[in-house]
Amino acid sequence: MRSPLSDGEWHRLHPLTPLLRGGLFLIVIIGIVVANLRDRLLIVFLPWLAPDISDDVVDWEVSGGDPIDFIIVNNLYVVAALAVLGVLIVLVAAFYLSWRFHTFRITGDDVEVRSGILFRTQRRAPLDRVQGVNLTRPMVARLLGMAKLEVVGAGTDSNVKLEYLSTTNAEAVRADILRLASGRRLADAAAPGGRADGARRSGGRVAALGETVGRELTGLIEGPEAPAEAPESVVNIPVGRLVASHIISMSTVFLVLGTVAIIIGVSQGVTWLLFAFVPGIIGFGAYWVRSIVRSLRYSIAPTPDGVRITFGLLTTVTEIVPPGRVHAIEVTQPIMWRPFGWWMVRINRLTGRSASDTTTDQFTTVLPVGTAADVERILRLLQPSVPDDEWALIAHEGMSGPGEDDTFTNSPSRAWWIRPFSYRRNGFRLTRDLLLLRRGMVWRKLAILPLARLQSFGLYQGPLDRLTRVSNARAHVVTGPVYPYLAAIDRDTALTLFDDVTRATVQAALVDRTHRWAEEPDAPADAASAGEVPVDEALAGEVPVDEAAVREVLVDEALAAEVPVDEALAGEVPVAEAPVPVESAPDQAAPAQRVPDGSAPAEPPAPVQRPVEGSA
């Protein structure tokens, strides 16, 4: 079904948008002016309420240079009122024109927004590059039944914002954008009752606004949204655990130490500490309270279009992360949380925001605090293609390991001096879909890297590493809180890991279609269906997908590897076994070449076009 706002035509935002975007600022300015002139206003309009103030005020006729004095002395009240009224009319007209010229449309390929009166701006977000759709409901907008929609793009400062829409229209538009981004098409359907924002009469609008305010005030207590489906996948964080997790943290320890230092310093006469550190402590306390309030009413649940995450008490944020948009996952446990068995989950994803945006962190923390069972459920949501039996092993060995039958490859004993406390835990594990990096003894960390989203993989050696015959590995992913790095790996083991990661990444990129997660595979599926063979087997090379395309790839690989072309075409050089970079799907790149023992890097082979429809 297609919503009325997703028909490919230009539409305007909610009529109350100017009030929220500029009207509140105007109200604040008026409040400041009134607060500064309260004594004068009382004397002029209500002198009997402030007899003491009137005695202390300087004679306005004598004092000069004040515009208010000039207006009062010359009895220009009417002129001043008309001037203020004129300024208000100009501002209201500017807000109205800004709303009239701010339009958007949703087509089958992108979301476009046009804005500006004198200087026109048009932004376009291709749907096949959408990284997510966030729906934010600030407190004031929430009381009016409005929300702002943010389409997350892949580049820096590339998000497209629709602020504001009614909550009903915002939900419908978000669903349409995600369906179109998934590869499905929307069916035309007549919208019952016409457009939601323009069909009501003025009296009906006022009544509906009153109902909305009452309903949203109740929602502040009961919660803003209905319970998500699939309750077995929803993680509920008790308020006590959330508050305790902030109290039992290293930041709180530093706060207590700083407070004690200030008290001791002031008692010894060092008063400058009071003025130097008290503002910082107050700011830290405000951030501490804000982070708790922002994490309240947290929920996470699966939807057909990705993982839905909701959080916030006063300002509610609901984001949907489509499949394949998570580039790295990190499960971490601070040392002070270990007695309680609490963990935190963070991800690297493209947020479409600038590096200076301070709100980016709230879109990278998937689980503020939870138990090991909560972590396992969330990992299953973020990577649904991983087999169930694999997750039990990852959660047991990757988070709490190593154990007796540890399947991770750990650092050798000779590298104990590099990681004296964690060399027995420091290790990696490679599966068909993931690369796992486990490290840390005081702060336990497990990095989970989807191979289909791996940008490159590098090995690094310093002079001391070469003496110990170990190497450092780093997986390159998009910028975020997860830093996938592992030190002190045996040199020969690291070289083998490099080759294995190269092959596994190429294979994962060939079969990955999560950038259009609901689109039916075309060429591979047709070739496979002719032989009644699954698509993944056809892509893996067990059944030819397209003989012409495969022949071209084999010829290119033979030339790059200096292998006779006839041998390559005869099948002696399989496609999947050659560590050749491929031109990847969106948000993907090929692995980097290794540099063993500090030698010069090898010349990278020419890129090979991937014989899968839908590649970048």
C-alpha positions, -999 to 999 in steps of 0.1 A, spaced: 0 0 0 12 35 -8 6 63 16 -7 97 3 27 113 8 46 87 -12 29 92 -46 59 109 -63 43 144 -61 56 174 -42 41 178 -7 45 203 21 53 196 57 29 200 87 13 235 89 27 239 125 63 234 113 71 272 114 60 272 151 85 245 160 113 256 138 112 294 144 83 303 166 99 288 198 130 309 192 108 340 188 90 332 220 123 329 239 135 363 226 102 379 237 106 363 271 141 377 275 129 412 265 100 411 289 122 399 318 146 428 312 118 453 311 97 439 339 103 469 362 93 494 335 63 474 325 51 472 361 54 510 366 38 518 333 9 494 333 5 483 370 21 510 391 0 501 422 16 467 423 51 481 426 52 513 447 87 506 460 101 502 425 87 535 413 105 553 440 139 538 431 137 542 394 158 570 379 138 599 364 132 590 328 130 625 317 165 633 329 182 601 318 189 599 281 201 575 255 176 548 262 150 541 235 124 532 261 129 566 277 126 583 244 93 565 237 79 573 271 90 610 272 76 617 237 44 596 243 51 573 213 34 543 226 12 538 195 42 542 171 62 517 191 33 492 192 29 495 154 66 490 149 66 459 170 35 446 152 52 453 118 83 433 129 60 404 140 42 405 107 74 403 88 86 374 109 53 355 105 54 361 67 90 348 66 80 317 85 50 312 63 70 316 30 97 293 44 70 267 50 54 272 16 87 268 -2 98 238 18 85 207 -1 94 171 -5 86 141 -26 92 104 -25 97 86 -58 106 50 -65 143 59 -65 150 87 -40 138 112 -15 140 148 -25 137 180 -4 135 216 -18 138 246 6 147 282 6 131 315 -4 159 336 -19 186 309 -20 170 276 -32 184 243 -20 175 208 -33 188 176 -16 183 141 -29 188 108 -10 190 77 -33 170 49 -17 195 22 -24 220 41 -3 197 46 27 215 35 59 185 39 82 154 60 90 152 78 123 120 92 138 125 117 165 98 132 187 110 162 208 89 169 238 71 200 225 65 184 191 54 153 207 27 171 227 14 185 193 14 150 177 43 158 154 77 141 147 107 147 125 119 121 101 156 118 92 167 97 62 203 85 70 226 87 40 260 71 34 282 102 33 292 129 58 264 154 64 242 136 38 211 131 58 177 144 45 154 157 72 116 161 70 107 182 100 79 182 109 52 157 100 23 144 119 32 112 138 9 91 117 22 104 84 58 101 96 53 64 105 37 58 71 64 77 52 92 58 70 76 25 62 73 35 25 110 46 23 122 13 39 100 -8 15 113 11 -15 149 8 -2 145 -29 2 137 -34 -35 99 -38 -32 75 -15 -51 45 1 -35 10 -6 -48 -12 24 -56 -42 26 -33 -68 53 -26 -62 69 8 -93 68 28 -105 103 37 -78 121 17 -47 137 31 -45 135 69 -32 171 73 -56 189 50 -90 172 51 -103 185 84 -120 218 90 -107 244 114 -130 234 143 -120 197 138 -84 206 138 -86 224 171 -105 195 187 -80 170 173 -51 190 186 -67 190 221 -71 152 219 -35 148 207 -21 169 236 -41 149 261 -30 116 246 7 125 245 7 138 281 -6 103 290 21 88 268 48 105 288 38 82 317 26 51 299 51 51 270 48 65 235 44 34 214 27 1 214 47 -30 224 67 -44 195 59 -77 180 81 -107 188 84 -100 225 110 -128 229 135 -105 210 128 -73 230 153 -64 257 140 -45 287 164 -26 309 152 -21 345 156 15 357 176 4 387 201 -14 365 204 16 342 211 40 371 235 16 388 255 11 356 262 48 355 271 49 392 293 19 390 317 33 363 351 48 360 337 82 352 319 82 386 352 72 403 369 102 387 340 125 397 343 114 433 381 118 433 378 153 418 352 163 444 374 151 472 404 169 457 384 202 456 372 198 492 407 192 504 421 220 484 395 245 495 400 235 532 438 242 527 431 277 513 434 269 476 402 286 466 410 287 429 402 250 426 366 259 435 362 282 405 382 260 381 366 226 387 331 232 400 317 242 365 332 210 350 316 189 377 282 205 372 285 199 335 295 163 340 266 158 364 242 172 338 256 149 311 253 120 335 216 127 342 209 133 305 224 100 294 202 82 320 171 99 308 180 93 272 184 56 278 150 51 295 123 31 278 148 13 257 136 -15 234 149 -34 204 129 -57 182 131 -72 147 109 -59 119 107 -69 82 129 -40 73 155 -42 99 162 -38 136 140 -13 154 155 6 184 135 30 206 148 50 235 142 82 254 118 95 281 110 131 271 124 131 236 116 98 220 139 85 192 129 55 170 154 43 145 153 13 121 186 -1 109 181 -21 77 199 -53 71 236 -50 61 240 -15 75 261 -27 105 298 -27 97 312 -37 131 299 -48 165 317 -46 198 307 -63 230 325 -48 260 325 -52 297 342 -27 321 359 -42 351 335 -27 376 305 -44 358 320 -79 359 306 -89 393 271 -81 380 276 -98 346 267 -66 327 278 -59 291 275 -31 266 270 -34 228 281 -7 203 282 -7 165 299 11 137 274 24 111 271 52 87 251 79 105 252 105 77 262 132 103 292 154 105 321 146 128 313 175 150 278 163 157 276 154 194 244 133 189 261 107 169 269 85 199 233 78 207 229 61 173 259 38 179 250 24 213 227 -5 207 226 -19 243 235 6 271 237 -22 297 225 -58 297 231 -94 307 249 -120 286 215 -134 275 205 -99 264 237 -96 244 232 -129 226 196 -119 216 208 -86 202 236 -102 183 211 -126 167 191 -96 155 221 -77 141 234 -107 122 205 -130 114 224 -150 88 247 -166 114 237 -202 124 221 -206 158 247 -230 171 275 -206 162 260 -178 184 262 -200 215 299 -206 209 305 -169 202 288 -158 233 305 -184 255 341 -182 242 342 -147 227 327 -129 257 338 -150 287 366 -171 273 390 -186 270 379 -220 283 392 -255 281 381 -262 245 389 -228 232 384 -225 194 401 -190 192 437 -188 180 455 -169 207 488 -151 210 519 -173 215 535 -175 249 567 -157 237 545 -126 232 536 -124 269 556 -92 274 535 -74 248 502 -82 264 513 -94 299 478 -96 314 457 -106 283 480 -127 260 461 -159 269 428 -142 260 441 -122 230 430 -141 199 408 -144 168 384 -167 151 372 -167 115 339 -182 104 320 -182 71 303 -149 78 323 -132 106 358 -123 118 360 -123 156 387 -104 175 389 -110 213 411 -90 235 414 -73 270 416 -87 305 407 -57 326 383 -43 299 370 -73 280 362 -66 244 349 -88 215 348 -72 180 324 -89 156 331 -80 119 307 -90 91 330 -101 62 306 -87 36 311 -52 51 349 -54 56 366 -25 38 402 -39 40 425 -60 63 460 -51 71 491 -67 89 516 -44 107 550 -51 122 573 -30 143 610 -38 150 602 -55 183 574 -75 167 598 -88 141 622 -99 168 594 -118 186 580 -131 152 546 -117 158 524 -93 139 495 -69 145 463 -71 126 437 -44 120 404 -46 101 394 -14 84 357 -5 87 337 28 87 345 53 115 328 46 148 334 36 184 345 1 175 383 -1 168 390 -37 155 426 -42 163 445 -72 176 482 -73 186 507 -101 191 496 -127 166 521 -153 155 536 -141 122 529 -173 102 494 -175 117 488 -139 107 498 -145 71 475 -175 69 447 -154 85 453 -127 58 448 -152 30 418 -167 46 401 -133 53 408 -124 16 390 -154 2 362 -153 27 356 -116 21 354 -121 -17 329 -149 -13 308 -130 12 307 -100 -11 296 -122 -40 266 -136 -23 257 -105 -3 225 -87 -14 215 -70 18 217 -35 2 184 -45 -15 172 -70 11 137 -77 -3 146 -77 -39 143 -110 -58 177 -120 -72 177 -118 -110 205 -132 -129 219 -156 -103 185 -168 -93 174 -174 -129 206 -194 -136 202 -214 -105 164 -220 -110 171 -234 -144 191 -261 -127 170 -262 -96 200 -253 -75 200 -228 -46 213 -193 -54 241 -193 -29 255 -225 -44 254 -210 -78 272 -179 -66 298 -200 -48 308 -215 -81 291 -249 -79 268 -241 -108 278 -216 -136 258 -184 -132 267 -168 -165 293 -186 -187 303 -154 -205 308 -135 -172 327 -163 -155 349 -167 -186 358 -130 -185 366 -132 -148 388 -163 -153 407 -146 -181 414 -115 -160 425 -136 -131 448 -157 -152 465 -125 -166 469 -111 -131 483 -143 -117 505 -151 -148 487 -184 -153 480 -198 -188 445 -188 -199 436 -222 -211 444 -237 -177 422 -211 -160 393 -217 -184 397 -254 -178 389 -248 -142 423 -253 -126 422 -218 -111 389 -215 -93 374 -180 -90 368 -182 -52 404 -193 -45 422 -163 -61 427 -135 -35 416 -108 -60 398 -77 -49 363 -73 -64 343 -42 -70 320 -44 -40 285 -37 -33 275 -5 -15 295 1 17 320 -27 8 356 -27 -4 383 -53 -11 409 -64 14 443 -48 13 476 -65 4 497 -78 32 532 -66 40 551 -96 56 583 -88 75 583 -51 65 589 -59 29 576 -37 1 539 -41 -6 529 -62 -35 514 -46 -66 477 -49 -63 460 -68 -92 435 -51 -114 400 -50 -100 375 -75 -114 339 -66 -121 316 -88 -100 292 -108 -122 262 -101 -99 235 -76 -108 231 -48 -83 268 -41 -77 281 -6 -73 
